[in-house]
C-alpha cells in the first residue's frame, strides 16, 4: 500500500471490504487472489483479452511444442539479460525491484535474496499469480500507460520486450520510469532493436505502413503461431538513448549482447563475426540493452 496509487489521479489508496478505494477520485478497484487490479478507465479491453489469451499459452505451453533454434536464442538473450542484472545489482543489500511487463519470466526470480523485495507489474493478473507461486513477493495488474505506483518508490526497474509494443508512447513511458525510481536507482531495459543488422533495412528504410503490411503477409504465409501484433514496431536504440538523456537519466550504458534471436544459422554466423566489433555488439543486435541511473 505504501507504493501503490490510483492510476487515474495518483492519489493514495485505502483498503475497504476486500477492495481498494482511491482517496482522491473515489474509484474502487477489485483485488483478485491478492492482486490489485489497478486498471485505468480508458484501458483497451480488447487488448487485455488478447493478452490474457497469450498469457494462458505462456503458463501452459503445448506439450508437443518444439523449441526452435531461434527460440533457444530467445532463451539465451533472457539469460544474458538476467545475468547482467544480477551482477550489477549484487551490491544492493536491500531495496524494492519492479519488473514491468513481467510476464512469466522466471529469470527475474534469480534476483531474490534477503533484503530484496521483488515486485511485478503486468496487464494480465494470471501471469503475476504464476510468478508469485514461483517466489515473487507481490504484484499488481495495471497498464504501462498509467503505472499505478508512486514516485521515488523503487531501487531498480527491469523491463524486457515491452517498449516496442508502445513505441509511439516511448518517451512518456520512459519519463514515468524515471519518476518512480528512487534517486540513484537503476533501470535495466532490453527491447527489439530497429537498428539490428538483420532488420534495419526494414524498420529504418521502409515506411512503417509498408513494413507492417509485409510483416503481416510474411507471418500469414509462414503460419506463425503467435505473429507480432499490428501495434508492435522495433524501437531505435539511438532514439531511446537520446530520450533517456533528455529525461535526466545518467550513466547510460549500452551492453554488448551475444545471442541473436529471430535469425537463421547463416546470419547468426555472420553476426558472431561482425559482433567482434564492440559497436555492433552494443547497438546492432536483434535486441539492444541499455542501463542507466536516475
Secondary structure as the mmCIF struct_conf table of DSSP 4:
data_model
#
loop_
_struct_conf.conf_type_id
_struct_conf.id
_struct_conf.beg_label_comp_id
_struct_conf.beg_label_asym_id
_struct_conf.beg_label_seq_id
_struct_conf.end_label_comp_id
_struct_conf.end_label_asym_id
_struct_conf.end_label_seq_id
BEND BEND1 UNK A 3 UNK A 3
STRN STRN1 UNK A 4 UNK A 4
TURN_TY1_P TURN_TY1_P1 UNK A 7 UNK A 9
STRN STRN2 UNK A 13 UNK A 15
BEND BEND2 UNK A 17 UNK A 18
STRN STRN3 UNK A 19 UNK A 22
TURN_TY1_P TURN_TY1_P2 UNK A 23 UNK A 25
STRN STRN4 UNK A 28 UNK A 32
TURN_TY1_P TURN_TY1_P3 UNK A 33 UNK A 34
STRN STRN5 UNK A 35 UNK A 38
TURN_TY1_P TURN_TY1_P4 UNK A 41 UNK A 42
HELX_RH_AL_P HELX_RH_AL_P1 UNK A 45 UNK A 59
BEND BEND3 UNK A 60 UNK A 60
TURN_TY1_P TURN_TY1_P5 UNK A 63 UNK A 64
HELX_LH_PP_P HELX_LH_PP_P1 UNK A 65 UNK A 68
HELX_RH_AL_P HELX_RH_AL_P2 UNK A 69 UNK A 88
TURN_TY1_P TURN_TY1_P6 UNK A 89 UNK A 91
BEND BEND4 UNK A 93 UNK A 94
STRN STRN6 UNK A 95 UNK A 100
TURN_TY1_P TURN_TY1_P7 UNK A 101 UNK A 101
TURN_TY1_P TURN_TY1_P8 UNK A 103 UNK A 104
HELX_RH_3T_P HELX_RH_3T_P1 UNK A 106 UNK A 111
TURN_TY1_P TURN_TY1_P9 UNK A 114 UNK A 115
STRN STRN7 UNK A 116 UNK A 122
BEND BEND5 UNK A 123 UNK A 123
HELX_RH_AL_P HELX_RH_AL_P3 UNK A 125 UNK A 134
TURN_TY1_P TURN_TY1_P10 UNK A 135 UNK A 135
STRN STRN8 UNK A 138 UNK A 142
HELX_RH_3T_P HELX_RH_3T_P2 UNK A 144 UNK A 146
STRN STRN9 UNK A 149 UNK A 149
TURN_TY1_P TURN_TY1_P11 UNK A 151 UNK A 152
STRN STRN10 UNK A 154 UNK A 160
BEND BEND6 UNK A 161 UNK A 161
HELX_RH_3T_P HELX_RH_3T_P3 UNK A 163 UNK A 169
HELX_RH_AL_P HELX_RH_AL_P4 UNK A 170 UNK A 180
STRN STRN11 UNK A 181 UNK A 192
STRN STRN12 UNK A 193 UNK A 193
TURN_TY1_P TURN_TY1_P12 UNK A 194 UNK A 195
TURN_TY1_P TURN_TY1_P13 UNK A 197 UNK A 199
HELX_RH_AL_P HELX_RH_AL_P5 UNK A 200 UNK A 203
TURN_TY1_P TURN_TY1_P14 UNK A 204 UNK A 205
BEND BEND7 UNK A 206 UNK A 206
HELX_RH_AL_P HELX_RH_AL_P6 UNK A 208 UNK A 222
TURN_TY1_P TURN_TY1_P15 UNK A 223 UNK A 223
TURN_TY1_P TURN_TY1_P16 UNK A 225 UNK A 226
HELX_LH_PP_P HELX_LH_PP_P2 UNK A 227 UNK A 229
TURN_TY1_P TURN_TY1_P17 UNK A 230 UNK A 231
HELX_LH_PP_P HELX_LH_PP_P3 UNK A 234 UNK A 234
STRN STRN13 UNK A 235 UNK A 235
HELX_LH_PP_P HELX_LH_PP_P4 UNK A 236 UNK A 236
HELX_RH_AL_P HELX_RH_AL_P7 UNK A 237 UNK A 247
TURN_TY1_P TURN_TY1_P18 UNK A 248 UNK A 248
STRN STRN14 UNK A 250 UNK A 254
HELX_LH_PP_P HELX_LH_PP_P5 UNK A 255 UNK A 256
BEND BEND8 UNK A 262 UNK A 262
HELX_RH_AL_P HELX_RH_AL_P8 UNK A 265 UNK A 274
TURN_TY1_P TURN_TY1_P19 UNK A 275 UNK A 276
BEND BEND9 UNK A 277 UNK A 277
HELX_RH_AL_P HELX_RH_AL_P9 UNK A 278 UNK A 283
BEND BEND10 UNK A 284 UNK A 286
STRN STRN15 UNK A 287 UNK A 293
#
